[in-house]
């Protein structure tokens, strides 16, 4: 009966636009983080901008889940809608965590290589947005997922190299702890982006 109903009743397609809104917010925050690290003139102001975007994403996610609970026929599996919204929001949480730690730890300057790591996360966020924009039609969507997986591997390699360099060059143990955590937060952000890609891939294959 549920399968028959899904063919007869119209599916609410506004979920797709809500996912795009969420992915656009994550992309904007990732861009803001890269700009923050590139200029590093007013980290407190820049971190607050990212925090506001994080709050915006939380609101979108809340509204999306509320709509899910109120909708009878959804465009794809309910658990996948919940999972995808949560995983996209996770990426922004890590972007926000990286920016917040730069302020919390009173970082005076950005270490070499950290901007490059943030740029990989930025690219992953952009590919999430690309994938979500074609989620309804599935056009080249798996290509974006593959690229996100590649970026995660690249971030993993770079983060290991940066941590090795950190221990080799830095003598202050407090500075080591600070930067090791910041580097790991950025790398975890790309892990979360890969989680998004995995959910999108599963949704796509189910709908094939």
Number of C-alpha atoms within 10 A of each C-alpha: 5 8 7 8 11 14 10 9 10 12 15 15 13 12 19 17 14 17 22 19 19 26 27 20 24 30 25 17 29 30 20 20 26 22 16 22 22 15 11 16 13 11 20 16 12 20 24 15 16 27 20 13 23 24 15 16 25 19 13 19 22 14 13 21 18 11 15 18 11 9 12 14 18 17 16 17 13 16 9 14 21 15 16 22 23 17 19 27 23 23 31 30 23 23 30 27 19 23 28 20 17 21 17 11 13 12 15 11 11 15 12 11 15 20 18 16 23 26 21 24 32 25 18 31 30 21 24 28 23 19 26 27 20 14 20 17 10 18 13 12 22 18 13 22 25 16 17 29 21 14 23 23 16 15 26 19 13 19 23 15 12 21 17 12 13 18 15 9 10 12 10 9 9 11 15 16 12 16 22 18 15 20 22 18 21 27 27 21 30 30 24 22 27 27 21 29 28 19 19 25 21 14 18 17 11 10 12 7
